[in-house]
Amino acid sequence: MRRDRIPNKQPLWNMRDKSQPANYHPVLSLGLATSITLGILSTLPNKAIAFSFTGPFAPSNWTLTNTNADGSVDTTNAATGTVVLTGGNNGSNSAGTTDWTIPINASRAGNILFNWSYFTLDTPGFDSAGYLLNGTYTPLATQDGDFSAAPVSLNVNIGDVFGFRAATDTNSDGPPVFTVFAVPTVPEPSSIVGLLAVVGLGARYLRKQ
């Protein structure tokens, strides 16, 4: 009894209609490029903004609030990126704060950078200065001569309230003086443009198939 030879069988995953073009390759390529691009973008920080004391962050958009203090803010050099916040020294022998705050809208949201320096005649620990975010105070300076060794980097979102504070425990022996230097930043990393170009080329290739 003769047995007919059975032709080699292809696995089911390799069986397709040979009359149809193999369009799934560009689809997979485009999908992979898109996934990689979106994955990398999702890990990047909020957009960097050109933080300065002009435009959306001009002094007229900020609010100065003294609470048991007679502090002030000097915006003479705001156009060049420098403001000086001076805290209270009203002689009340009780604590006080001087806040300079701004609400964050779409034009101000993103990642901001600033440097700072600090001066006071008071005993270390009795005065301080730093930044505010949604009412939470983060002290940066507590004694005369403190300064930033590197820029402070902070993400602010739409609806937040951001600002700076000069605080005193006694309102005596000289006020805390907090100088802030805005650090301009680049709006968008150039690498993002390259990543998006990958997706664009993939889409162009797919249309030709």
N, C-alpha and C positions, 0 to 999 in steps of 0.2 A: 504494500500500500504506500503510494507516494504522497509526501507532504509538500504542499506548496509553500514557498518561502514567503513569510509575512514581512512586508516592508517595514523599515524603521518607523516607529511612531514618534510623533512630536509631542512634547508635553502640552497640556491644554493652554498654559500661559503663553506658549509660543505660536499658537494657532490664530491666524487672523485672515481676513479677506485680502488676498494678494492684489486684488484689483483696486484697492483703496490706497491712497498715498499715506505714507507714514507720518502723519501730522502730529502724532503725540510727542515726538522728540522736541520740536520747538515749544510745544505747550509746557513740557516738563522743564525746559531750560528757562522759559519766562517765569514759571512758577517758582523755581529755585532762586532766581535772581531777585524776584520780588520779596520772597520770604527772608532772604539774607539781608536785603536793604531795610525792610521794616523791622527786623530783629535788631539790627545795629542802631537804627534811629530810636527805637524804644529804650535803649540803654543810655542815650545821650541826655545831658541835663537840659533844663529849660533853656529856651533861646537866650542868648546873651544880648544885652541891650547896651546902647551907648549911654551909660549912666553919667550924668553931669548935672549941674545945677542950672541948666537952661532947658528950654523946650518943655516937655511934659513934667520935668522936675524943677522948673523955675521956682524961685522963692515964693512967688505969689500964690503958688498952689499948696504951700505948706501952712500949718497952723502952729503957732507958739502958745503953749499952755503952761502957766506957772501955778503950782500948788504949794502954798505957803513959801513962796520964793519970789525974788525980784530979778530973775534971770533975763537974759536977752540972747538974740542971735545976730551976728554980724555977717551980712551977705555982700559986703563991699566987693569981695573977690569971687563972687559966685560964678561969674562968667568964665573964669579961668579954673573952676572946679574946686574952690575952697570956701568953706563956711566955718565960722567959729561960734560954738554954743557955750555960753557962760551961765553957770548955775547960780543958785541963790546965796545971799550973804546979808540977810535982812536983820541979823542980830537977835532973832527970836529964840535962839538956843534950842530949836526943835527942828525936826527933819522937814525937808522940802524937795520938790523936784521941778525941773524945767525941761519940758518936752517939746520937740519940734517934729511934727508928724505929717504924713501925707497918705491919702487913700490910694490904693493901687487899682487902676483900671487897665483896659487892654493895651494902652500905649505905654504903660509903665511896668507891666508884668514881665517877668523873666529873671535872669541871673544878674545880680549887680555886684560890683566890686568897689571897695573903698579902703583907703589907708587912714590912719589917725595918729594924733599925738595928744599929750595931756600935760596940763600944768596946774599946780595948786600950791598954796602956801600952807595949807592945813596939814595936820598930822596924818600920816598914811592910815587909811582905813576909815577916816571920817567922811571923806567925799569919794565919789566915783563917777564914771561916765561909760556909756556904751550905747547899744541900739535897742529899739523896741520893735516887736512884731506881734501884732494883735494883742497888745497890752502886756505881753511878757517881756520883762526887762532882762537883758543879758549884759552884765558889766564887762567892760574890756580893760578899764584903767582904774587903779585904786591908789596910786601914789605918784607924786611929782616925777616927771621925766619919762613916764611910760609911753611907749609908742608901738605901732604895729611892725612886727618883723616881716610880715607878708600881708598882702591884701586880704581883707575879710570878704569871703564869697558867700552870698546869700540868695536863695530863691524866693521871690515874692510872686504871689498869684493874684488874679483878679478877685477883689473883695477883701484882700488883706489891708491892714493899716500898718505902715512901716514908719520908723522914725528914729531919732536919737534922743538920749536923755543925759542930763547932768544932774546928779543927785548929791544932796548934802545932808548929813546927820544932825548938824548943829546950827547951820546958817551963820557961822562965825569963823573968824580967823582966815578969811579969804575964800573966794568962790572957786569951784572947779571950772576949769576952762578946757573944753574939748574941741579940737580942730579936726575937721573931716576933709579928706582929699579924695574927690571922686576919681575913679580909675575907668577911663573909657574902654569899652570892649568891642570886639569884632562881632557884627550881627550874626553871621552864619559861617560855620567852618567850611572851607572849600572842599573838604572830603565828601560832604553830603552831596555836592553837585556831581561828583564822580560816581557815587553810588546810584543816584537817580538816573544817570546816563546809562548805566547798565540795564536798568529796566526799560528805558526808552529804546535802546538798540534791540533788546529782545522782542519788544512789541513790533518794531519795524520788520524784523526778520520773520515774525509770525505772519504778518500781513502778506508777505511775498509768497508764502507757501500755498 
